[in-house]
Amino acid sequence: MQSYPAPALALVESMAAAAAREPARAVAFQGAPGANSHRAAMDALPGCLPLPCFSFEDALDAVKDGRAGKAIIPIENSQHGRVADIHFLLPESGLSIVGEYFLPIHAALMAMGDGPFTGAYSHPQALGQSRHFLRARGIVPLSYADTAGAAAYVAELGDPSVAAIAPRIAAELYGLKVIEDNVEDAHDNTTRFVVLAREPIDPVQIAGPAITTFVFEVRNIPAALYKALGGFATNGVNMTKLESYQKGGSFAATDFYADVEGRPGDENFDRAMDELGFHSKWLRVLGSYPQARKRG
C-alpha cells in the first residue's frame, strides 16, 4: 500500500477496509482510486466494493487469497493492442474468466499549473493512446504504474511543469486542474476488461451467445498451427482473436491466446476443441462466459 503516492493512500486505505469487511463483494483492480479499472469495476459490477491493488499480480492474488470475490483486469485496447504481461498472468493465476466488459476510454490532461508542460505521467497504455496529442505539444511521455496513480503522483510532486493523463475523476480526487479533456487520439477508444473469479461459470448456465478463451502450444511440426485451427473452420466456429506470445528466452516454441464464439456442450465447438487438443502439446481453457458485445 505504501507504493501509492501520498494523496491516494487515504482513499486506498478506506476502500481496502470496506472490502475487508465484505470480501465476497470486493472486486480487485490494478491502480489507484479513479483509474479506468476502478470505473470498469463500478460499471460492470454495480454495488461492488472496489479494492485498489498496486499491480496486476496483486489484484489476482487478492482473489486467490479470498480477499476479493472477483478481479477486473484490462486485457486489450482498440488503439494500443494487448495490455503487457496479461497473457502470461492469466494462465498462471489459476483463476477463471467469468465475464467481459467494454469501457469507452476518455482521458484528460491535468496538472497543478497551467503549463507549458515538459512531461506527462500516465500508464504506458494511456501514453500510447495519446501519443499524437503529446508529440504535437512537445510533451515527453513519462511512464507510471497506472493513470490515476500518475495523477496522485503529480499532485504529490507539486511541480507545475509536469502533468498527468488520467480519467477526469482523478483530477477531482487529487485536486488537479483539468487542462484539456478528451486527449486520446481516437475518440472511439475502448478497452476490453475481463472479470476473473476462483470458480468458472457452468457453461450450461450462460444465457445467450458465449465466448470461450483458451491458451495452447502447438506441436513443433510443419503446418501444426494450420492443422490445430482447421477444426474451427470445418466446424463453423468463429475465432474472434488469435495472438502469439513467447515464454522464456529459447524462442523454440510459441504459445497462442485465442477467443472463440461458443461454449463446451455445443457440438461444433466440442469437435473443434478436440481437434485443437490433438494437434497441441497442451491446451488450457481460461473460461467460458457471456458475450458482452457482438463480434463482427
N, C-alpha and C positions, 0 to 999 in steps of 0.2 A: 504493500500500500504506500510505502514511503517513496516509491518511484514516481508517483504523481507529483506534478507541480503543486506548490502550497495552496494556490487558490482553488484547486479541485479537491483537496483532501477532505475538507469538512463534508462536502456532498457525498464523496465516496464512502466515508465512514457511516453517514446516516443511511445511505441506501444499503450498505452491507449489513447494518444492524437490522433493518427491516426484513431483508432476505433471510437472515439467520433465524428470525422468529417463525417464518413460514417458508422453509426451503422448497416445499413442493410447488409453490407459486413463483419461485425465483427463476429468472431467466438470465443466464450469464452472457455477457457480451464483452468484446475487447474494446477498450478505450475509456476515456474519461466521460463523465456525465455531459450530455449534449452532443456526443458523437453520432454519426449516421447509424451505427449499430444500436445505439440507445433508442433512436427514433424507430428503427425497424422493429425492435422488441415491443415497443408500446403499440405500434400499428398492427403488427402481425398477431400479437397475443394480448389483446386488451385485458386489463385487470391484473397483469402480471406484476411481479416485483423485480425490476431490472437490477442486476448485480454487476457493477463495473469490475472488469479484470484487466490487468495491465497488458497481458499478452494473449494470443490465441490459445497457447498451451494452458494458461491459467484458466481461461473460460471453459475449455474442455475438461480440465481436471476438476473444476467445481461441480460438474455434472457427475463425473466418475466417482467423486468423493461423497456425493449426496448433499452437497451444499446448495445445489440448484436442481430443479426438475428438468430443465432444458437449457440449451445454449443456442444462440443465433449467431451465425458466422457468415460474413460476406465471402462468396466464392468466385464471382466474376462480375466484371463491369462492361457495359456495352461499348465504351470507348477505349478502355485501357486493358481489356483482357482479364485473365485469371488473376486472382489475388495470390501473391507469392506464398509458397510453403503449404497452402491449404491441401494440395493433392497429396502431400506427404503426411500431414497431420491427421486428416480424416481417417484413412485406413488404420493408422497406428493407435487412434483413440479408443477403438473398441466400441464406439457409440454408433447409433443408427440414425440415418436421416429420416425424419418423420414429417417434414413439411418444407415448403419453399415460399419465399416472399420476394416480390419485386418492388424496390423502393426507388422512386424518382429522386435523383440527386441534384440538389441546388446548393451552391456554396457561395459564401460571401468573403470578401477581403475585409479584415478587421484589424484594428490596431489601437494603440494608446493615443497616437497623434494623427495628424492629417497627412503626413508624408512630406517629401518623397521618401520611398522605402528602398533600402538596399537589398533586403531579402524577405522571404515569406516562408514561414514554417507550416508544414502540414504532413499528413501521411503520404508516402510515395504515390499511392493511387490517386489521391486528390491533386497532387502536384502534376501528375501526368495528364489528368483530365483538364487541367487549366494551363497547360504549358504554353499555348499560344498567347493567352492573356498575359502571363508573366513575361514572356520574351518581348512582347510588344512594348512593355513598360520598363524593361531593363531590370526586372526584379529577379534576384537569384533564388531558385527553389532550394529550400533547406528541409531536409527530411526529419520527421518526428514520428513517434510511435502511433499516434492517431490524431485525427483532426481536432477534436475538442481539447485534447491534451495540449496540442500546439497553441490553441487559443489561451489556455490557462498558463502555459509557459511564457507567452508574450506578455500577459498581464503580470506575471511574476518578475520578468526582466525589467519592465518599466522603460524600455528603450523605444523612443518614438520613431526610430528609423527602421524597425522591423515590424512585420505584420504576420498575420496567420490567415490561412484559408480553411474555413470550417463552416458547419451549418449555422445559420443566423442565430439560432437559440444559444449558441456558445457565447456570442457577444453579450447577450443578456445575463447569462450565468456568471461571466467573469469580468464584467464591467468594461468591455471594449467598445469602441466606436465602429459602426459599420461604414466602411469607406465606399464599397460598391457591392451590389447584390448580383447574383447570377453570373459569377465569373467563370463558370465551367464553359469549355469551348463549344460543347454541343448541348443544346437545351432539351434534347430527348435522352440525356444521360441517365442511365438506370443501372442499379446494382442488384444482382440476384443474391439473396441470402438463403441459406439452408438452416432448418431447425433440427437440432440433434437431441436425442434422449438415450437413456440407458437401454430401453427395450424397443424393438421395432414394432411398427404397425402390422397387424394381421392384414395381409392383402385383401382378404375377403371383405373386410370392413371398409375398404375405400370405396366411396360412392363417386361415380363419375370417372373421367379419364385419370390415369395414373402415370407417374414417371418412376422408373427404376434406375438407380445409379449403381455402378459397379466399377471395379478396377481389375486389371488382369495383365498377365505377361504371356506372350505367345511363345511357342517353341522356337528354337533357333534353327529353323529350316527354311528353304526358299518358299516364298509365297505364303508364309504362315499367317500373316495378317489377313490376306485375301481369303484364305480358307476359313479362318476363325470368324470373319464377319459375313461370309457368304450366306450363312443361315438366316441372318436378319433380312437380307434381300429376298431370298427364296420364300420366306415365310411372311413377307409383307409387314415386317415390324420396323417402324420408323425410328432411326437413330438420330437424335437431335443434337448430340455433342460427342466428339471424339478428340481427345488430346493425348499426346505422348509426353512422357517425362522420364528423366534419368534418375536412378538411385545409385549412390556410390560413385566412385571415380573410375570404374573399369570401362564404362561405355560399351560393355559387351552385350547388355540386354536392355530393352526399352519396356517400360510399363505404360499402360494406357488407362485413361479415365474415360468413362462413357455414360451418357444418359440415353435411355430409350423409352419410347412410349409403350406402356403395358405393365403387367404385374404377373407374379407367379400364379399359376392357375389358369391363365389364358393359354389356350392350346398352342397357338402360333408362337407366343412368347416362350413357352417352355421348350418347344422344339429348337428355337434359335439359340437359347441359352445352353441346351445340351450340346449343340454343335460347337458353340464357342468353347465350352469346357473341354471338349475332346481335343481341340487344337491348341489349348493353352497349358502352360506349365502350372499356373494357378489362377483362380478366379475368386474374387470376394465381392459379394453383394453388400453395398453400404446402406441400402434401404429402398423400399417402395413406398410411395406417398402420393397424396392428391396433387394433380397438376394445377398450379395456380394461374398459369397463363397458357393459352393455346399456342402451340408451336406451328410455324408455317403460315 
